[in-house]
Amino acid sequence: MSKVKLLASAREVFDERQVIRLERAVEVAARAHEGQRRASGEKYIAHPLAVAELLMEWRMDIDTVVAGVLHDALEDTELEIREIEEEFGMVVAFLVDGVTKLGIARSGMREIDSYLPATRDNLTKLLIALGQDIRVVVIKLADRLHNLRTLKHLPAGKQKKIAKESLEVFAPLADKLNMGRVRVEIEEISFSYIDRARYEYLKGQSKRYLGRASGKLARARAGIEEVLKREKIEYEMDGRVKSIYSLHKKLAKTGENLDAIYDLIALRIIVEDKTDCYLALGLIHAIYRPMVARIKDYIAVPKQNGYQSLHTTVITPDEYIVEFQVRTREMHEYAERGLAASFHYNEQKLTDAYAQGKIAAMPANLHWIHDLQKAAALIGAGEEVDLEKMKLSMFRDRIFVFSPKGDIFDLPEGATVLDYAYRVHTDIGDTAYAFRVNGKIVKFDEEVKSGDVVEVVTRKDKRPNVDWLGKVKARGTKGKIRKRLKEGRE
């Protein structure tokens, strides 16, 4: 990546004043990194320029791109935070400082197998960096992605260490932000270094399978294109091949049976609006037999990271099983770039709020960041925090459940109806007498799924008993039950 190319790209997305600001950042960074080289032998400035290019591709704001150019300056050069703030403003200085602290936190890890830094100080730094401004994490993802793209220049030992950390930490972070394209690339590169033989084997298997299925897939595509055109629905269609790492994980669940993986390739239909999504779904089902259990409506009930789309798996007349994904262009952009495609900042967020260390308002699907910020505050106050629970907060999948009134509650995967009751309110959990899921009576340990409507029947004289501890999965729920049991004995 050269300065000329970066600035040419910048002129396509920023105004002239912003481009001049970016050009000045490049000059400052180039001077600060003068004489430094990367393992590849190229000048070090090539790396921050590549990071800035990625951030522009992800449609990040000018402050984030400028901070991307300067992201290594505090740690690796004589440049000081005061100089950055004087030259580029408080927000850029805040972001560069956050990325620097996050880098220090990562280097403080005792062992790669741990998701979080071992020491309390480093854990606090990581949590605060995540909680105060999500753009810090986006810059760090761009930094890691470019480092992975140039991983071949490092010794084999470092390659595997960086790849393992990337797969276990940075790919899940990208997923949390619904940056699907970034997550897939991080996973693919990392997996290729961790287990090259397995990677190449699955790559070959996938290629052979797709070669055999190409004719049937083309007929399936032609069939739906014909009806979409007939109904005058504006659309675009392309194919999505399952990534090698996703295939690796899926095969582990199917006993290495490639034929049992129905979404190895999916046909993706992009339409104008939400109404057309459902019309297209109806047309697909009108000509192809749907596998009912595999119809998923992530538009009505988005995934926790905000992902929206309709998924359906169908059987064509020539007995070919294929998955279709239907979404609007806005949903598609968010699925590809996630938060980076839609996170916008107003003037207030860029000034007083950040100066005071406050968290900017975030979408509901990013409440996990607020949870991490609260944990950092507790650690800073000297209180004990369960590190394992923090790992789950960051990396475990969560589900959405509805109340009968339509309120949405998020729960960890595997949660039961009793977990749900306590998630609504402690008093509701304590007095739970019976549960209905989608209108049917269920047991207290019934696991809930995304989209379930859960009703809690309470009784004032009902109290928790010790057996309830075995009927819940969330750590927080067990703590609430234990507290009430202890109060009952006193």
N, C-alpha and C positions, 0 to 999 in steps of 0.2 A: 504494500500500500504506500503510495507516494503522496506528498503534500498536494501536488497538482490535482491528482485524481480525487482526493478527499474533498477539496474545495469545489471541484467541478460538481461532485455529487451534492454538496451542501447547497449550491446555488439552485438546485432543483426543488429543494424543500424549505429553505430559509430565505428571509429577505436580506438585502445587501448589508444592513447594519449587523445582523446576526452573523453573516459570513465573515465580515471584518473581525468580529469578536473571536470567531473560531480560528481565523488565520493568526491572530495574535496569540492564542493559546498554543497553536502549533509551534510558533516561533519560540515561545517561552519554554515549552517542553523539549524542543530540539536542543536549545542551549543548555538546559538543565541536564539532559541525558548525553551531552557531548562526550564522545570517547567510549561510551558503553556499547557493548556488543551482546547479542543473543547467542545461544548455543549454536545456532545455524551459521553464525558469522556475520549476519546482516546487522546494520545499525539498530540500536535498541529502539529508536523512535518509531521504527516500523510497527512495533507492537501496539503502542497507544494509538497510532493512526488507524490500525486495523480494528481496534476496539471501538473507536469513534465511528468508523464506517458501519460496523454492525449495529450500533445504537441508532444510526440514521435509518438503516434498513428496517429497524423495528419501530420507526416513527416516534422516537423519543424526542423530548423538547430540547431546545438549544442548551440549556443549563446542563442537562445530562450528558450531551455530546461533548461539551467543553470539559466537563469533569472527567469524561472518558479519556480525553487527550492527556489530562494531568493526573490520572488516577495513581500512577506509580511514583510521582515526583516527590511526595513527602517521605516515602520510605527509602527510595533509592538515590536521591540527589540532595543537594544542599538547599533546595528551595524550601521556604517556610510557609506555614499556613497563613501567616500575616500577609505575606506578599501575594498569595493567591486571592485572599479576600480583598485587598486593596485594588488589585488589577481586574478581577473578574466578579467580585461581589460575594455577598454572604452565602448565597445558596450554593454556588459552585464550591466555595471553601467548605461548606457543611458536607456536601456530597463527597468530595475528595477525602476529607477527614474521616467520614464514615467508612469509605472503602478501605482506607489505610487501617483503621481499627479492626475491620472485619478480616483483613489479611493477617493482622497480628493474631487475632483470635484463632484463625485457622491454623497458623503455624504453631500455636500453643497446644495443639492436640497431642495427647500422649501416644495415641496409636490410631492408625487409620480406621481400624474396625469400630471405633467409637464415633457416633454421629456428631457428638458435641464436644467442645473442648473440655479437658479434664479439670482445669482449675476454675475456681469460682470467679476470679477476675476476668478470665478469658470468656467464660460462659456469659457473664454480664455484658461484655463488649459485643458479643455476637447477637445477643437478644436485643440490645439497644439499637444496634445497627439495623436489624431487621424491622424493629418496631417504629423507629422514628421517621424513616423515609424509604419506601419500598424501592425507590430508584437506586439506592445503594446496592441492593441485591441484583437489580437488572444490570448495572455496570459490572458487578462481579461475575455475573453469568457471561457477559460478553468477553470479559478478560479470560475466563476459564475456557470458553469455546475456542477462542483463538489459540490459546496455549495447547489445547488438544489437537487442533489442526496442524500444529507444528511439533507435535510430540516426537516425531521420528528422529529429531536431532538430539534427543536425550539418551542417556544410557538405559539399558533394558530394565534395570531395577527401578529407576525413577519413573520410567514409562508405566510400569504396572502399578506403582504406588499412586501416581497421579490419576491413572485410569480408574482404579478402585475407588478412590475418594470421589471422583467425578460421578461414577455410577451410583454410589450410595448416598451422596449428599446433594450434588448440584443438579443431577437429573430430577430427583424428587422436588427440589425447589422450583425448577422450571415448570414441572407439572402442577405444583401448587398455584403458580401464576398463570396456568393454562397456556404456557408458551410451548405448544405442541411440537412445532418445527424444531425449536431449540432442544427440547427434551430428547427427541428422536436422534438428533445428530450427536448429542453428548453420549447417549446410550450406545449408538452404533460404533463410534470411534473408540469409546472406552472398552466395550466388549471385544472389539477386534484386537486390542492389546492384552486383555486379560486372558482370553482363551482363543488364540488365533485359529487353531485346528477346528474347534467347534464352530466358530464363526464362518470359516470357509466351507465347512460341510453343509451347514444350514443354508448358506447362500446358494450353493449348488442345488440342494433339494428344492428350494423355493423356485429357482429358475426353471428347473425341469418340470415342476408341477404347473407353473404358469404357462409353460410352453404347451403342455398337454391340454390345458383348459382354455387356451386362447380362442378356439373356434366357438365353443359354447358360450364363453363370456361375450364375444362379439354379437352372437345372436340375442343374448339376454339384453344387451345394450340397445341393439337395433329395435327390439320389441317395445321397450319403454320410450325410446326416442320417437317412435311412430305415434304413440298415443299422446305424448306431451305436445307434439306439433299439431296433432289433430284437434286437441283441446285448446290450442293457442296459448299455451303456458310458456312464457319466456324462461329459458334455462341455459345453464352450462353444465357439462358433464365431463368428469374425468375419473380415472381409476386411482385408488390408493392401495399400494402393496404393503402388507404388514411388515414392519421392520424386523431385521434379523434377531435383535435382542428380544422383542416382543414375542416373536415366534419361539425362541428358546424358552421363554418363561411359560408360554402356552403349552408347548410340547411336554413340559414337565408335569402338567396337570392331566394330559391325555394319554400318558404312557407312550410317548413318542409316535403317536398315530397322526400323521399329517392329514389324512382324510377326515379326521374328526374336527379339524379347524376350518370352520365355515367362513371366517372373515380374513383368510389369507390375502384375498384381494376384495376390495369393496368398490362399488360404483358410487361416486359422490355426485349428487345432483344439487346445483346451486340455483335458487329461484329468487324472485323479486321480494316476496313478503311472506309473512307467517301463514296467511291463508293458503297461498300456493304450496307451502310445505305439506299441509294436510291434504290438499287436492292431489298433489303428486303421489303421496303415500297411498291414497285411495285408488289411484290409477294403477300403481304397481300391484296392489292386491287384487285388482280386477282382472289382470292378465296372468299373474303368477301366484301360485299357492303359498300363502305365508306360513311360516313356522311360528305359531301364535306365541309361544313362550319366549321367542327371541325378538318380539316387537318392543322397542324401548322409546319412550317419549321423554327425551332430555330437553325438550322445549318447555313443556308444562312443568317438569321437575328437573331443573338443571343439575349437573354435577356440582360438587362443592366448589370446584375451581371456576365455576361460571360457564362451563362448556354447555352449548345447546345444539341439538340436532335430533332428527328422527332417525332411528335405526330399525331396519327390518331385514330379516333373512327369509328368502323365498326359494321355492323349488320350481324350476322352469319346466316346460313340457318335455324337454329331453333329459329330465332328471338331474339337472345341474343345480347345485346349491350356491347361491350368491347373496352377499349382503349389499343392501342399498343404504346410503346415508343421505338425508335430505335436509338442507339448511338454507338460510338466507345468506346473502353476501356478507352482511354484518356479522352474522354468526360464524361464517367461515373465516373472516379476518380475525375474529377473536379466538377461534380454534387454532389458528396458525400462529398468531403472535401474542395472544392472551392479553394480559394487563398492559403490555407495552403498546398495544394497538389502540387502547381506549382510555388510558389513565391521564387525565388532564388536570392541570393545576391553575387555580385562580390567583390573583395578586395577593390575597390575604394569606394563602397557604405558603406563598413564596417569601413572605416577609415576617410579620410578627409571630405567626404560629411556629415557624421553624426556629426563630431566634429564641423562643421560650422553650424549645424542646418538646413541643406538643406534637401529637400524632395527627397527621392529616386525615380527613374523612375518607373512608375506604368503602368499597362495595361489601355487601354482606358476606360474600364468599371469601373475604380476606380477614375475617374476624380472628383467625388463628394468629395473625400478627399482633393484634391487641392482646391476646392471651400471653404471647411471648414477652411483650412489653411489661405486663403486670408481673410476670415471673422475674424479670430483671429487677424491677423495683423491690420485690421481696428479697432477692439475693443481696441487693445493695444495702438493704436494711438489716442484713445479718441473719435473715430467717432461712430455714431449711427448705429446699425445693427438690422435688423428686425428679432427677435427671431423666429417668426412664419415661416418666410422664411427659416431659418436654420433648423427647424423641417422638412419642406418639402424636403429640400436638402438631409437630412439623410434618411427619411423614406418613401417618396412618390415614387411610381413606376414611371418609365420613359419608353419611347418608342423610337425606332429607325426609322427614316424616311430617305429616299434616295432622293438625287437631281437627275435630268435627267442624269447627268454625272457619277452617282454612288457614290458620296460623301455621307457619313453617318452623320446625325445630331441627337442628342438626345434631347428629349423634355419631359416635364412632362405629365403624363397621363391626357387626356382631352384637350390637346392643340389643337388649330385650325390652319388652313393653314396660317392665318395672323401671329400667333405666330411663325410659321416656317419661314416665310419671314424675320421677325426681328431676328430670331436666326441665319439665314444665314449672314445677314448684315443689319445694321440700314438703310442704303440707299436703300436697296432692299425693306424693309418693307415700308419705307416712300413713295416710288413710285409705290407700288403694284397696278396693274390695274385689273388683273384677275388671276384666279388659275385653274390649271388642276391637278387632282389627278388620277393617273393611266390612263391618257389620257382623262379624262372626266372633263368638266367645272363644277366647284362647287362654292358655295357661300363663302364669306369671313369668315363666322363663321363655316365652315365645320370642324368637328373634324377629326384629322388624326389618323391612326392606324399603329402599327409597320409593316414595310415592304412596306408602301405606297411610291410611287414615286410622288413627288410633284414638279410641275413646276410653277414658278411665272412669270407672264407676267407684265412687268413694263412699265411705260410711264413717260417721263421726267417732264411733267407738272402736274403729279399727286401729291397730298399732303394728309396727314392724315386729317380726320375730327373727331369731337367729338363722332360720332356714333361708331367709331372703338373701343372705350374703352369697348363697350359691346360685341365685337366680339373676344376678346382674353381672355385667362385664366391665362397665366403666369404673375406673378407680375412684372417681369422685363420688359415685353413687354408693359404693361400699363405705366410704368415709361418713357419708350422711346417715346411713343405716346404723353404723357402729356408734355414732354420736347419740342417736335416739335410743338405742338399746342401753347405752351407759346411763343416760338420763332416767330411763325406766327403772334401773336397779338402785338408783340413789334415793 
